[in-house]
Amino acid sequence: MWGRVMSDSRSTFHERPLDLDFIMKVPAGFAQERFSELECGIGRASGFVALLELSAAGELAGVSVVGRANFGEGTVRDQFVALCPECGITLLSIGPAYVGGLHKNHPVILATGLNRQGDSELVMSFVAMEDGGRFLVAQALCTRKLEPRFMQRLEACIYSIELLRHKGPTAKLDDNGGKYDIDIIEADVPAHEDEAEVFARKLTRAREEAVRRAGTMIADGRFDEAALVVLSADDSGQGRAALSDLFVGALREQVRKDGKGGHATPRAMELYRRALQHRLSTYPDPHTQEEADRYSSGMDEDRAEIAEILGYRPESQA
């Protein structure tokens, strides 16, 4: 054991194998120690060495970072997908994104999956990157029961990882034709900007880039990947609203192609469902009756607005 982390702040990890020193947020109260009950994930694959392991005392929840000297052939997505059967991982979602956010943003593949450990089902999130021919994977995992309590925090940690001495990507992220480079964040911050302003500026830039990439994914029918890209960049109400707007725009275009009138096509219905889902997710939990009434009214207006694109409300005909 190397000690216990007491706050969800970034820490620097020096002298890691393969010259893969990195910065990453660490969850408060987690200890840097092996979690024998969680011997699963990509770390089980041959050729990987442990760079970091964090676990929660008395809970089946943890974060780990592993690396491999030789990346191999193909894309980052190909390499990650190939590892999953060997490691007993059932993939749920996968797609390109950026992580980091302090000094640089790394192009990566994000994924989620499941793993069975005896009577427990583990939920898992992954960050996979290639840098200078090396392969790095950060993973967050916990039991299904602990997911509401831990997973969002653990994902925030692995999504913050960035290498101290990057060499740059030499492999493609996927076969979708996009080119992804490391984005170096400007070191010079205007004197009048406080920390909150700097964060807001970085978040806006990350969201705008994610929305740009997600638009192409939605056009290709890759709806889950589009959602993952945008919400990985910005999971706030603004990010969810931007994602909803993407699906609304795609829905308008689909209805224009299909022609208004009659029942919507399956694609139009799926676009409708996702546009509405992400729009309604922008509303926080109410704390007063006045807030509950206001949010309810706003939701009704949003439902009517999006249903108007179809020309009818599908729920009323179910």
DOVO-66226 format. One line per 8 residues: number of its first residue (from 1); their letters; for each residue y negated, z negated, x of N, C-alpha, C. Coordinates in steps of 0.2 Angstrom, whole numbers, padded with zeros to 4 digits. Example, Ala and Ser with C-alpha at 12.3 -4.5 7.8 and 13.67 -1.06 7.14 Angstrom:
2
1	as	0028/-0039/0066/0022/-0039/0062/0016/-0039/0066; 0011/-0035/0064/0005/-0036/0068/0000/-0039/0064 .
//
This chain:
318
1	mwgrvmsd	0006/0000/0004/0000/0000/0000/-0006/0000/0004; -0011/0004/0002/-0018/0005/0006/-0023/0001/0003; -0022/-0002/-0003/-0028/-0005/-0006/-0029/-0003/-0013; -0033/-0006/-0017/-0034/-0004/-0024/-0041/-0002/-0025; -0042/0004/-0029/-0048/0007/-0030/-0051/0003/-0036; -0058/0002/-0036/-0061/-0003/-0041/-0066/0001/-0045; -0067/0007/-0044/-0072/0011/-0048/-0070/0018/-0049; -0072/0021/-0054/-0071/0029/-0055/-0076/0032/-0051 .
9	srstfher	-0076/0032/-0045/-0081/0035/-0041/-0077/0039/-0035; -0081/0044/-0032/-0078/0048/-0027/-0076/0044/-0021; -0071/0046/-0018/-0069/0043/-0012/-0067/0049/-0007; -0068/0048/-0001/-0066/0053/0004/-0059/0051/0008; -0055/0055/0008/-0048/0054/0011/-0048/0058/0018; -0048/0055/0023/-0048/0058/0030/-0041/0057/0033; -0040/0061/0038/-0033/0061/0042/-0027/0063/0037; -0028/0067/0033/-0022/0070/0029/-0018/0075/0032 .
17	pldldfim	-0012/0076/0031/-0008/0081/0034/-0011/0088/0033; -0009/0092/0037/-0011/0100/0036/-0019/0101/0037; -0023/0096/0039/-0030/0096/0039/-0033/0097/0032; -0029/0094/0027/-0032/0095/0020/-0035/0088/0018; -0040/0086/0022/-0045/0081/0020/-0049/0083/0014; -0050/0078/0010/-0053/0080/0003/-0057/0074/0000; -0061/0076/-0004/-0065/0071/-0008/-0063/0071/-0015; -0062/0066/-0019/-0060/0066/-0026/-0062/0059/-0029 .
25	kvpagfaq	-0063/0060/-0035/-0064/0053/-0039/-0057/0050/-0040; -0057/0043/-0040/-0051/0039/-0041/-0052/0035/-0047; -0047/0033/-0051/-0048/0029/-0056/-0048/0022/-0055; -0052/0018/-0058/-0053/0011/-0057/-0046/0007/-0058; -0045/0003/-0053/-0039/-0002/-0054/-0033/0002/-0051; -0033/0008/-0049/-0027/0011/-0047/-0026/0009/-0040; -0019/0008/-0038/-0018/0007/-0031/-0015/0013/-0027; -0017/0013/-0021/-0014/0019/-0017/-0007/0017/-0014 .
33	erfselec	-0002/0019/-0018/0005/0017/-0016/0009/0022/-0020; 0015/0022/-0017/0020/0026/-0021/0022/0024/-0027; 0023/0028/-0032/0026/0026/-0039/0033/0028/-0040; 0037/0024/-0038/0044/0026/-0038/0047/0028/-0045; 0044/0025/-0050/0046/0027/-0057/0044/0034/-0059; 0039/0037/-0055/0036/0043/-0057/0038/0048/-0051; 0044/0048/-0049/0046/0053/-0044/0047/0060/-0047; 0042/0063/-0049/0043/0069/-0052/0037/0074/-0051 .
41	gigrasgf	0036/0080/-0053/0031/0084/-0052/0032/0088/-0046; 0026/0092/-0044/0027/0097/-0039/0029/0094/-0032; 0027/0087/-0031/0029/0084/-0025/0037/0084/-0023; 0041/0085/-0028/0048/0086/-0027/0050/0092/-0024; 0046/0098/-0025/0048/0104/-0022/0048/0104/-0014; 0052/0108/-0012/0053/0108/-0004/0047/0111/-0001; 0046/0108/0005/0040/0110/0009/0034/0106/0008; 0033/0102/0003/0027/0099/0001/0027/0092/0005 .
49	vallelsa	0021/0090/0007/0020/0083/0010/0015/0079/0005; 0016/0073/0005/0011/0069/0001/0004/0068/0005; -0001/0069/0001/-0008/0068/0004/-0011/0062/0001; -0009/0060/-0005/-0012/0054/-0009/-0007/0053/-0015; -0006/0046/-0016/-0003/0044/-0022/-0007/0038/-0025; -0008/0038/-0031/-0012/0032/-0034/-0008/0031/-0040; -0007/0024/-0042/-0003/0022/-0048/-0007/0016/-0051; -0005/0015/-0057/-0008/0010/-0061/-0003/0004/-0061 .
57	agelagvs	-0005/-0002/-0060/-0001/-0008/-0060/0003/-0009/-0066; 0009/-0009/-0066/0013/-0010/-0072/0013/-0005/-0077; 0011/0001/-0076/0010/0007/-0081/0013/0013/-0078; 0016/0017/-0082/0019/0024/-0080/0013/0029/-0080; 0009/0028/-0075/0003/0033/-0075/0001/0033/-0068; -0001/0039/-0066/-0003/0040/-0059/-0006/0047/-0057; -0009/0047/-0051/-0012/0053/-0048/-0009/0055/-0041; -0007/0061/-0040/-0005/0062/-0033/-0008/0069/-0031 .
65	vvgranfg	-0008/0070/-0024/-0010/0076/-0021/-0005/0078/-0016; -0003/0084/-0016/0002/0086/-0011/0000/0093/-0008; 0003/0094/-0002/0001/0100/0001/0007/0104/0004; 0006/0110/0006/0012/0114/0009/0008/0118/0014; 0011/0119/0020/0008/0123/0025/0008/0130/0024; 0013/0133/0021/0014/0140/0020/0013/0141/0012; 0008/0145/0011/0007/0147/0003/0013/0151/0001; 0014/0157/0005/0019/0162/0002/0016/0168/0000 .
73	egtvrdqf	0020/0172/-0004/0017/0178/-0007/0015/0177/-0014; 0011/0182/-0016/0009/0182/-0023/0003/0179/-0025; 0001/0177/-0031/-0005/0174/-0033/-0003/0166/-0034; -0009/0163/-0034/-0008/0156/-0035/-0004/0154/-0042; -0006/0158/-0047/-0002/0157/-0053/0005/0158/-0052; 0007/0163/-0049/0014/0165/-0048/0017/0159/-0044; 0014/0157/-0038/0017/0152/-0034/0018/0145/-0038; 0013/0144/-0042/0014/0137/-0046/0019/0138/-0051 .
81	valcpecg	0019/0143/-0055/0024/0144/-0060/0031/0144/-0058; 0032/0147/-0052/0039/0147/-0048/0041/0140/-0047; 0037/0136/-0046/0039/0129/-0044/0041/0125/-0050; 0039/0126/-0056/0040/0122/-0061/0048/0121/-0063; 0052/0126/-0063/0059/0125/-0065/0062/0120/-0060; 0061/0121/-0053/0064/0117/-0048/0061/0109/-0049; 0056/0108/-0052/0053/0102/-0053/0054/0099/-0060; 0057/0103/-0064/0059/0100/-0071/0053/0100/-0075 .
89	itllsigp	0048/0105/-0074/0042/0105/-0078/0042/0110/-0083; 0040/0109/-0089/0039/0114/-0095/0032/0115/-0095; 0030/0121/-0094/0023/0123/-0094/0020/0123/-0102; 0014/0121/-0103/0011/0121/-0109/0005/0126/-0109; 0001/0126/-0104/-0005/0130/-0103/-0006/0131/-0096; -0009/0137/-0095/-0011/0138/-0088/-0017/0144/-0087; -0021/0143/-0083/-0027/0148/-0082/-0031/0146/-0076; -0036/0151/-0075/-0040/0150/-0069/-0046/0146/-0071 .
97	ayvgglhk	-0049/0142/-0066/-0055/0138/-0067/-0058/0136/-0060; -0063/0132/-0060/-0066/0129/-0054/-0066/0122/-0055; -0065/0118/-0049/-0065/0111/-0049/-0070/0109/-0043; -0071/0103/-0042/-0076/0100/-0037/-0082/0098/-0040; -0088/0101/-0038/-0094/0099/-0042/-0099/0095/-0038; -0097/0092/-0032/-0101/0088/-0028/-0105/0093/-0022; -0101/0095/-0018/-0103/0100/-0013/-0101/0107/-0014; -0096/0108/-0017/-0093/0115/-0018/-0089/0115/-0024 .
105	nhpvilat	-0088/0121/-0027/-0083/0122/-0032/-0077/0127/-0030; -0071/0124/-0030/-0065/0128/-0028/-0062/0132/-0034; -0061/0138/-0033/-0057/0142/-0038/-0050/0140/-0038; -0047/0138/-0044/-0040/0135/-0044/-0037/0138/-0050; -0030/0136/-0051/-0027/0137/-0057/-0026/0130/-0060; -0028/0129/-0066/-0026/0123/-0070/-0020/0124/-0075; -0016/0119/-0075/-0011/0119/-0080/-0009/0113/-0083; -0005/0113/-0088/-0003/0107/-0091/0005/0108/-0093 .
113	glnrqgds	0008/0102/-0093/0015/0103/-0094/0019/0096/-0096; 0025/0096/-0097/0029/0091/-0099/0035/0090/-0094; 0037/0083/-0093/0043/0082/-0089/0047/0076/-0092; 0053/0076/-0093/0057/0071/-0095/0059/0066/-0090; 0058/0060/-0091/0061/0055/-0086/0065/0049/-0090; 0071/0051/-0091/0075/0046/-0095/0073/0047/-0102; 0071/0041/-0105/0069/0041/-0112/0062/0042/-0113; 0058/0043/-0107/0051/0044/-0108/0050/0052/-0107 .
121	elvmsfva	0045/0054/-0110/0042/0061/-0109/0035/0060/-0106; 0034/0063/-0100/0028/0063/-0096/0024/0069/-0098; 0017/0067/-0099/0013/0073/-0100/0009/0074/-0093; 0008/0080/-0091/0006/0081/-0084/0000/0087/-0084; -0005/0086/-0080/-0010/0091/-0079/-0010/0092/-0071; -0012/0098/-0070/-0012/0101/-0063/-0018/0105/-0061; -0019/0104/-0054/-0024/0108/-0051/-0020/0111/-0045; -0020/0118/-0045/-0017/0121/-0039/-0022/0126/-0036 .
129	medggrfl	-0022/0125/-0029/-0027/0130/-0025/-0023/0132/-0019; -0026/0138/-0017/-0024/0141/-0010/-0030/0141/-0006; -0029/0138/0000/-0035/0138/0005/-0033/0140/0012; -0035/0145/0015/-0033/0147/0022/-0025/0148/0023; -0022/0150/0017/-0014/0150/0018/-0011/0144/0017; -0014/0139/0015/-0011/0132/0013/-0011/0131/0006; -0006/0128/0003/-0005/0127/-0004/-0006/0119/-0006; -0011/0118/-0010/-0013/0111/-0012/-0012/0110/-0020 .
137	vaqalctr	-0009/0105/-0022/-0008/0104/-0029/-0010/0096/-0030; -0014/0095/-0035/-0016/0089/-0037/-0013/0088/-0044; -0010/0082/-0046/-0007/0081/-0052/-0009/0074/-0055; -0010/0074/-0062/-0011/0068/-0066/-0005/0068/-0071; -0002/0062/-0071/0003/0061/-0076/0004/0054/-0079; 0006/0054/-0085/0008/0047/-0088/0012/0049/-0094; 0015/0043/-0097/0019/0044/-0103/0015/0046/-0109; 0019/0049/-0113/0016/0052/-0120/0012/0046/-0123 .
145	kleprfmq	0015/0040/-0123/0012/0034/-0126/0006/0032/-0123; 0005/0033/-0116/-0001/0031/-0113/-0006/0037/-0112; -0005/0043/-0115/-0009/0049/-0114/-0016/0047/-0117; -0017/0044/-0123/-0024/0043/-0126/-0028/0038/-0121; -0024/0034/-0118/-0028/0029/-0114/-0030/0031/-0107; -0025/0035/-0104/-0026/0037/-0097/-0028/0044/-0096; -0025/0049/-0099/-0025/0056/-0097/-0032/0059/-0096; -0037/0058/-0100/-0044/0061/-0099/-0047/0058/-0093 .
153	rleaciys	-0046/0052/-0091/-0049/0049/-0085/-0045/0052/-0079; -0039/0053/-0079/-0035/0055/-0074/-0036/0063/-0072; -0037/0067/-0078/-0039/0074/-0077/-0046/0074/-0074; -0051/0070/-0076/-0057/0070/-0073/-0057/0069/-0065; -0052/0065/-0063/-0051/0064/-0056/-0049/0070/-0052; -0043/0073/-0055/-0041/0079/-0051/-0045/0085/-0052; -0049/0085/-0057/-0054/0091/-0058/-0060/0090/-0053; -0061/0084/-0050/-0066/0083/-0045/-0064/0085/-0038 .
161	iellrhkg	-0058/0086/-0036/-0056/0087/-0029/-0059/0093/-0026; -0061/0092/-0020/-0064/0097/-0015/-0062/0096/-0008; -0061/0101/-0005/-0059/0100/0002/-0065/0099/0007; -0064/0095/0012/-0070/0093/0017/-0071/0099/0021; -0065/0102/0023/-0066/0108/0028/-0062/0114/0025; -0065/0118/0021/-0061/0123/0018/-0061/0129/0022; -0056/0133/0022/-0056/0139/0026/-0057/0145/0021; -0056/0144/0015/-0058/0150/0010/-0051/0153/0007 .
169	ptaklddn	-0051/0155/0001/-0045/0158/-0002/-0043/0165/0001; -0037/0166/0002/-0034/0172/0005/-0029/0175/0000; -0028/0172/-0006/-0023/0174/-0011/-0027/0175/-0018; -0025/0179/-0022/-0028/0180/-0029/-0026/0174/-0033; -0030/0172/-0038/-0028/0167/-0042/-0023/0169/-0047; -0024/0175/-0050/-0019/0178/-0055/-0020/0186/-0054; -0017/0189/-0059/-0017/0196/-0059/-0021/0199/-0064; -0026/0196/-0066/-0031/0198/-0071/-0037/0202/-0068 .
177	ggkydidi	-0037/0203/-0062/-0042/0207/-0059/-0049/0204/-0057; -0049/0197/-0059/-0055/0193/-0057/-0055/0191/-0049; -0061/0191/-0046/-0062/0189/-0039/-0065/0182/-0039; -0062/0177/-0036/-0065/0170/-0037/-0066/0168/-0029; -0072/0166/-0028/-0074/0163/-0021/-0076/0156/-0022; -0076/0152/-0016/-0079/0146/-0016/-0086/0146/-0018; -0089/0142/-0022/-0096/0141/-0023/-0099/0135/-0020; -0103/0137/-0015/-0106/0131/-0011/-0112/0129/-0015 .
185	ieadvpah	-0113/0122/-0017/-0118/0120/-0021/-0124/0118/-0016; -0130/0120/-0018/-0136/0119/-0014/-0137/0112/-0012; -0138/0111/-0006/-0139/0104/-0003/-0146/0101/-0004; -0151/0106/-0005/-0158/0103/-0005/-0159/0103/-0013; -0161/0097/-0015/-0162/0095/-0022/-0170/0094/-0022; -0173/0097/-0027/-0180/0096/-0027/-0182/0089/-0028; -0187/0086/-0025/-0189/0079/-0025/-0190/0076/-0032; -0192/0080/-0036/-0194/0078/-0043/-0188/0077/-0047 .
193	edeaevfa	-0182/0080/-0045/-0176/0079/-0049/-0172/0073/-0048; -0170/0069/-0053/-0166/0063/-0052/-0159/0065/-0053; -0155/0060/-0052/-0147/0062/-0052/-0145/0065/-0058; -0148/0063/-0064/-0146/0065/-0071/-0148/0073/-0071; -0154/0074/-0069/-0156/0081/-0069/-0152/0086/-0065; -0150/0083/-0059/-0146/0087/-0055/-0139/0089/-0058; -0136/0083/-0061/-0130/0084/-0064/-0130/0089/-0070; -0136/0089/-0074/-0136/0093/-0080/-0137/0100/-0077 .
201	rkltrare	-0141/0101/-0072/-0141/0108/-0069/-0135/0111/-0067; -0131/0107/-0063/-0124/0109/-0061/-0120/0111/-0067; -0120/0106/-0072/-0116/0107/-0078/-0117/0113/-0082; -0124/0115/-0082/-0126/0121/-0086/-0123/0127/-0082; -0124/0127/-0076/-0122/0133/-0072/-0114/0134/-0072; -0110/0128/-0072/-0103/0129/-0073/-0101/0131/-0079; -0105/0128/-0085/-0103/0130/-0091/-0104/0138/-0093; -0110/0140/-0090/-0112/0147/-0091/-0107/0152/-0088 .
209	eavrragt	-0105/0150/-0082/-0100/0154/-0078/-0093/0154/-0082; -0091/0148/-0084/-0085/0148/-0088/-0085/0152/-0095; -0091/0151/-0098/-0091/0155/-0104/-0091/0163/-0103; -0094/0165/-0097/-0093/0172/-0095/-0086/0174/-0095; -0082/0170/-0091/-0075/0172/-0090/-0071/0171/-0096; -0073/0166/-0100/-0069/0165/-0106/-0069/0171/-0111; -0075/0174/-0111/-0076/0179/-0116/-0071/0185/-0115; -0070/0187/-0109/-0065/0192/-0107/-0058/0190/-0109 .
217	miadgrfd	-0057/0183/-0108/-0050/0181/-0110/-0049/0181/-0118; -0054/0179/-0121/-0053/0180/-0129/-0052/0187/-0131; -0056/0192/-0128/-0055/0199/-0130/-0048/0201/-0128; -0045/0198/-0123/-0038/0200/-0121/-0033/0196/-0125; -0035/0191/-0130/-0030/0187/-0134/-0028/0181/-0130; -0031/0179/-0125/-0029/0173/-0121/-0033/0167/-0123; -0032/0165/-0129/-0036/0160/-0132/-0035/0153/-0129; -0029/0151/-0127/-0028/0145/-0124/-0031/0144/-0117 .
225	eaalvvls	-0031/0150/-0113/-0034/0150/-0107/-0041/0150/-0107; -0044/0153/-0112/-0051/0153/-0113/-0054/0146/-0114; -0050/0143/-0119/-0052/0136/-0120/-0052/0131/-0114; -0046/0132/-0111/-0045/0128/-0105/-0051/0129/-0100; -0053/0135/-0099/-0058/0137/-0094/-0065/0133/-0096; -0067/0134/-0102/-0073/0132/-0104/-0073/0124/-0104; -0068/0121/-0107/-0068/0114/-0108/-0067/0110/-0101; -0064/0114/-0096/-0063/0111/-0089/-0070/0111/-0086 .
233	addsgqgr	-0074/0116/-0087/-0081/0116/-0084/-0085/0111/-0088; -0085/0110/-0095/-0089/0106/-0098/-0086/0104/-0105; -0083/0098/-0105/-0080/0095/-0111/-0085/0091/-0116; -0091/0092/-0115/-0096/0089/-0119/-0097/0093/-0126; -0101/0090/-0130/-0103/0094/-0136/-0106/0101/-0135; -0110/0102/-0129/-0112/0108/-0128/-0107/0113/-0126; -0102/0111/-0122/-0097/0115/-0120/-0093/0117/-0126; -0091/0112/-0130/-0087/0114/-0136/-0091/0119/-0141 .
241	aalsdlfv	-0097/0118/-0142/-0101/0122/-0146/-0102/0129/-0143; -0102/0130/-0136/-0102/0136/-0133/-0095/0140/-0134; -0090/0136/-0134/-0083/0139/-0135/-0083/0141/-0142; -0085/0137/-0147/-0085/0139/-0154/-0089/0146/-0155; -0095/0146/-0151/-0099/0152/-0152/-0095/0158/-0150; -0091/0158/-0144/-0087/0163/-0142/-0082/0166/-0147; -0079/0161/-0150/-0074/0163/-0155/-0077/0166/-0162; -0083/0163/-0163/-0087/0166/-0169/-0089/0173/-0167 .
249	galreqvr	-0091/0174/-0161/-0093/0181/-0160/-0087/0186/-0160; -0081/0183/-0157/-0075/0188/-0158/-0073/0189/-0165; -0074/0183/-0169/-0072/0184/-0176/-0076/0189/-0180; -0083/0189/-0178/-0087/0194/-0181/-0085/0201/-0179; -0084/0202/-0173/-0081/0209/-0171/-0075/0211/-0174; -0070/0206/-0175/-0064/0208/-0178/-0065/0210/-0185; -0069/0206/-0189/-0070/0207/-0196/-0073/0214/-0196; -0078/0216/-0192/-0081/0222/-0192/-0076/0228/-0191 .
257	kdgkggha	-0071/0227/-0187/-0066/0232/-0185/-0061/0232/-0191; -0059/0227/-0194/-0054/0227/-0200/-0057/0229/-0206; -0064/0228/-0207/-0067/0229/-0213/-0067/0223/-0218; -0072/0221/-0221/-0073/0215/-0225/-0070/0216/-0232; -0066/0211/-0234/-0063/0212/-0241/-0056/0211/-0240; -0053/0207/-0245/-0046/0206/-0244/-0044/0200/-0239; -0038/0199/-0238/-0036/0194/-0234/-0037/0196/-0226; -0039/0191/-0222/-0040/0192/-0215/-0034/0194/-0212 .
265	tpramely	-0034/0198/-0206/-0028/0199/-0202/-0026/0193/-0198; -0020/0193/-0196/-0018/0187/-0192/-0023/0185/-0186; -0025/0190/-0182/-0030/0189/-0177/-0036/0186/-0179; -0039/0189/-0185/-0045/0186/-0187/-0044/0179/-0190; -0038/0177/-0193/-0037/0171/-0195/-0037/0166/-0189; -0034/0168/-0184/-0033/0164/-0178/-0040/0162/-0175; -0044/0168/-0174/-0051/0167/-0172/-0055/0162/-0176; -0054/0163/-0183/-0057/0158/-0188/-0055/0151/-0186 .
273	rralqhrl	-0049/0150/-0186/-0046/0143/-0185/-0049/0140/-0179; -0049/0144/-0173/-0052/0141/-0167/-0059/0140/-0167; -0063/0145/-0170/-0070/0144/-0170/-0072/0138/-0174; -0068/0137/-0180/-0070/0131/-0184/-0068/0124/-0180; -0062/0125/-0177/-0059/0119/-0174/-0064/0116/-0168; -0066/0121/-0164/-0071/0119/-0159/-0078/0117/-0161; -0080/0120/-0167/-0087/0118/-0170/-0086/0111/-0172; -0081/0109/-0176/-0081/0103/-0179/-0079/0097/-0173 .
281	stypdpht	-0077/0099/-0168/-0075/0094/-0162/-0082/0092/-0159; -0087/0096/-0160/-0094/0094/-0157/-0097/0087/-0160; -0094/0085/-0166/-0097/0079/-0169/-0094/0073/-0167; -0098/0068/-0165/-0095/0062/-0162/-0092/0058/-0168; -0089/0052/-0166/-0087/0047/-0171/-0093/0044/-0174; -0094/0043/-0181/-0100/0040/-0184/-0099/0032/-0183; -0105/0029/-0182/-0105/0022/-0181/-0109/0019/-0187; -0112/0022/-0191/-0115/0020/-0197/-0113/0024/-0203 .
289	qeeadrys	-0114/0022/-0209/-0113/0026/-0215/-0118/0032/-0215; -0124/0031/-0213/-0129/0036/-0213/-0127/0042/-0208; -0124/0040/-0202/-0122/0045/-0198/-0116/0049/-0201; -0111/0045/-0204/-0105/0048/-0207/-0107/0053/-0212; -0112/0051/-0216/-0115/0056/-0222/-0118/0062/-0218; -0122/0061/-0213/-0125/0067/-0210/-0120/0071/-0206; -0115/0068/-0203/-0110/0072/-0200/-0106/0076/-0205; -0104/0073/-0210/-0101/0076/-0216/-0104/0082/-0218 .
297	sgmdedra	-0111/0081/-0219/-0115/0087/-0222/-0115/0093/-0217; -0116/0091/-0211/-0116/0096/-0205/-0110/0100/-0205; -0104/0096/-0206/-0097/0100/-0205/-0097/0104/-0211; -0099/0102/-0217/-0098/0107/-0223/-0102/0113/-0222; -0108/0112/-0219/-0112/0118/-0217/-0109/0123/-0212; -0106/0120/-0207/-0102/0124/-0202/-0096/0127/-0205; -0093/0124/-0210/-0087/0127/-0213/-0089/0133/-0217; -0095/0132/-0221/-0097/0138/-0225/-0100/0144/-0221 .
305	eiaeilgy	-0103/0142/-0215/-0106/0147/-0211/-0100/0152/-0208; -0095/0148/-0205/-0090/0152/-0202/-0085/0156/-0207; -0084/0153/-0213/-0080/0156/-0218/-0084/0162/-0221; -0091/0162/-0221/-0095/0167/-0223/-0093/0174/-0219; -0091/0173/-0213/-0090/0179/-0209/-0084/0183/-0212; -0079/0179/-0214/-0073/0182/-0217/-0074/0184/-0224; -0079/0181/-0228/-0080/0183/-0235/-0077/0178/-0240; -0073/0174/-0237/-0070/0169/-0242/-0068/0163/-0237 .
313	rpesqa	-0066/0157/-0241/-0064/0151/-0237/-0056/0151/-0238; -0053/0152/-0232/-0045/0152/-0232/-0042/0146/-0235; -0045/0140/-0234/-0042/0134/-0236/-0042/0134/-0243; -0047/0137/-0247/-0047/0137/-0254/-0041/0141/-0257; -0038/0145/-0253/-0033/0150/-0256/-0026/0148/-0253; -0026/0142/-0250/-0019/0140/-0247/-0015/0137/-0252 .
//
